[in-house]
Amino acid sequence: MMSRSYSNLLDLASGENQASFTRMSVNRRIPRIMTVSGIMSDIYDDSSEGVYSDPSSSSIQRDRIIVVANQLPIKVHRKTDHSKEWMFSWDEDSLLLQLKDGLGGDDIEFFYVGCLKEDIHPSEQEEVSQILLETFKCVPTFVPPDLFSKYYHGFCKQQLWPLFHYMLPLSPDLGGRFNRSLWQAYVSVNKIFADRIMEVINPEDDFVWVHDYHLMVLPTFLRKRFNKVKLGFFLHSPFPSSEIYKTLPIREELLRALLNSDLIGFHTFDYARHFLSCCSRMLGVSYESKRGYIGLEYYGRTVSIKILPVGIHMGQLQSVLSLPETEAKVSELIKQFSAQGRTMLLGVDDMDIFKGISLKLLAMEQMLLQHPEKQGKVVLVQIANPARGIGKDVKEVQDETYATVKRINETFGKPGYDPVILIDRPMKFYERVAYYVVAECCLVTAVRDGMNLIPYEYIISRQGNEKLDKVLGLEPSIPKTSMLVVSEFIGCSPSLSGAIRVNPWNIDAVAEAMECAHVMAEQEKQLRHEKHYKYVSTHDVAYWARSFLQDLERTCKDHMHRRCWGIGFGLSFRVVALDLNFRKLAMEHIVSAYKRTTTRAILLDYDGTLMPQNSIDKKPSTKTLEMLDSLCRDKNNMVFIVSARTRAELAEWFSSCEKLGIAAEHGYFLRTNRDEEWETCVPPVECRWKQIADPVMKHYTDATDGSVIEDKETAMVWCYEDADPDFGSCQAKELLDHLESVLANEPVTVKSGQNIVEVKPQGVSKGIVAKRLLHSMQEKGTSSDFVLCIGDDRSDEDMFEVIMSSVAAPSMAPSAEVFACTVGRKPSKAKYYLDDTVEIVRMVQGLASVAEQMLPV
């Protein structure tokens, strides 16, 4: 197996773009080791060794996936003997390892990039790296402790994590205020991760799968070095609504970084919807749904959105259920609870502010108050895993939890009975599974959580196996039962339709749900369990990983057929990807063609082409009028302004250009010069349909603040440019459907455009203007040998299509120079582009200057 090794990514954020690389066989030690932030050790000590593996002797090519996350799926500890050597083993509980097991097979090779859970001294890092690469195919990322603390405990846990869980730093006491130095540490660590990936990646072949909010700017670093890298990102936390997210000072940097991925995954539609809304509101990037796939067009690249909750590792959980230790623990718990006539309710949560442990305890207290008969019969076992973060908030949660448990037990407890049992020690997985098996109901009342797999583990554990059935005293033929009370605010909630969903802040409702779960009929419990088990067992971690990687492969399949280049500096960097034949229109190219030709057709859109879309004053400047007049003075030129505006408006604005042709209202009205009468390009139609369309549009205008109606002679346009982008887009879709319905029998077409919905006569398009102009010149015996057509939106694509299809047709000279040019780098039927209206005007001004020079003296 052969892999390219890339390094030196230290200047990425500053915009440097120099790459140095060597090749290495993946079974060699990594050539460069990051020992101190920003400093790399020398490459191979023995420079005489070859760094190429012989392709002819290499193994059969396999798909390679580089999985990148904050932590490697590796357990690490030192030997207790005198050698003090490091010992490494797989972390079987890691999702990263489980997704590999889920995919299985020998046709996929996995590499892992991430941090270790222990600090490795710089003098040992090279040796540790070599061991991990050769034994586990893991590439450790070594981050100095002080930098790691700012990155992980600082920016990740004190700023991103609270904000993504809807917690705003409204006062300094709450913490989480934006800190520029912590942000810089976050970016620096993401760059270190990028460096490590460089050392093992083969960018033409490998897939890179980045996980979670710790590495949100990593896609920018990878995309900058490898424009066509096949890159997926999955966010395991919630993504907040735009109202919350937009408070983040580096909001656009993070969004643009994520959009440098090819595929972005979320657990729920809500999280994806919030992300898409942020892209629309803050970047002006909208999404489309095509054949079931959601995608954003971002500078010619399609960034796909994947919505699929992660699953559990069925094989691992079933093997734990079969352990003798699990069986023994289940027997112990039965004696402790069931044998004494007590029903166990179970909660399993991390000890942090968002898991809602105290709310759950208050609900238990409320249930015991409202249902005194439950006292002595129901026990809540709360397993509290150690907190992943540190800080004042964790200490407060712990203190509140201990105090609440103490109060409840003192109030309702009696000798031999505590209504709440708090287990706050580290617990082995088999022990936790045993609690799942015995618990009649599992309670997950987090106030906000990205996914939470506890309910899935509980459902599979309750299904059990034959050995556990004997311990529980169950007949194998009897259907199993399970009950879930889950918060509405966790990622797994939408997939568990049989659970009792609750608002964890409503203590009375949670208490009532606990009572309902306790007294529910057995048959109902069986049906709910059966429904959940069918979903969870088929949507496991293997299904999730396969589905994500299949979509990533589908999204990246056209990479090699696109021409890519980067624009922007630092974290504003993005890649433009366009058709291989699509290129920028060079001034010298078109000027040379202009000078060589004698019969020219020039068609120019106005808004967005000669005039910027965001300009308030839409009237043409004196400079614009002068350059158009210069082009028109050459008798060999036929120059047209082709616009959606009314003929009265255009005639007034361009009255000084005597020889300028004007096509108004998308070409419905046309005149070849100022002194000619207006003609129609299609048979005249009556506009009685306006009596139907007008009240409909007015209704949507009244209901949509910021929208307006433009009433033209032959068309009507509903414009929502100044409305809320999400609401305006939603209303536009409704209006489009409404108008299509009520105007179905009228001779009009209803179309949507950029921030507009337009109704116009059938058969009217800018394409008919281009076709008519070319045929008119042909009939005069002067077929054009130079055609320039420039526009910026969908309506101009009709002109481009006519122009390009007329090449080599009788309406053009055999060797005609044809330039169909769009504004901005985007998918188009045009073959050329210019970046903006400034470049367009500069190019037209250049042609006007040449035209002046070519006029006879």
Secondary structure, 3 states (H helix, E strand, C coil): CEEEEEECCCCHHHCCCCCEEEEEECCCCCCCCEEECCEECCCCCCCCCCCCCCHHHCCCCCEEEEEEEEECCEEEEECCCCCCCEEEEECCCCHHHHHHHHHCCCCEEEEEEEECCCCCCHHHHHHHHHHHHHHHCEEECCCCHHHHHHHHHHHHHHHHHHHHCCCCCCCHHHCCCCCHHHHHHHHHHHHHHHHHHHCCCCCCCCEEEEECHHHCCHHHHHHHHCCCCEEEEECCCCCCCHHHHCCCCCHHHHHHHHCCCCEEEECCHHHHHHHHHHHHHHHCCCEEEECCEEEEEECCEEEEEEECCCCCCHHHHHHHHCCHHHHHHHHHHHHHCHHHCCEEEEEEEECCCCCCHHHHHHHHHHHHHHCHHHCCCEEEEEEEECCCCCCHHHHHHHHHHHHHHHHHHHHHCECCECCEEEECCCCCHHHHHHHHHHCCEEEECCCCECCCCHHHHHHHHHHCCHHHHHHHCCCCCCCCCCCEEEECCECCHHHCCCCEEECCCCHHHHHHHHHHHHHCCHHHHHHHHHHHHHHHHHCCHHHHHHHHHHHHHHHHCCHHHEEEEEECCHHHCEEEEEECCCEECCHHHHHHHHHHCCCEEEEECCECCCECCCCCCCCCCHHHHHHHHHHHHCCCEEEEEECCCCHHHHHHHCCCCCCCEEEEHHHCEEECCCCCCCEECCCCCCCCCHHHHHHHHHHHHHHCCCCEEEECCCCEEEECCCCCHHHHHHHHHHHHHHHHHHCCCCCEEEEEECCEEEEEECCCCHHHHHHHHHHHHHHCCCCEEEEEEEECCHHHHHHHHHHHHCCCCCCEEEEEEEEEEEECCCCCCCCEEECCHHHHHHHHHHHHHHHHHHCCC
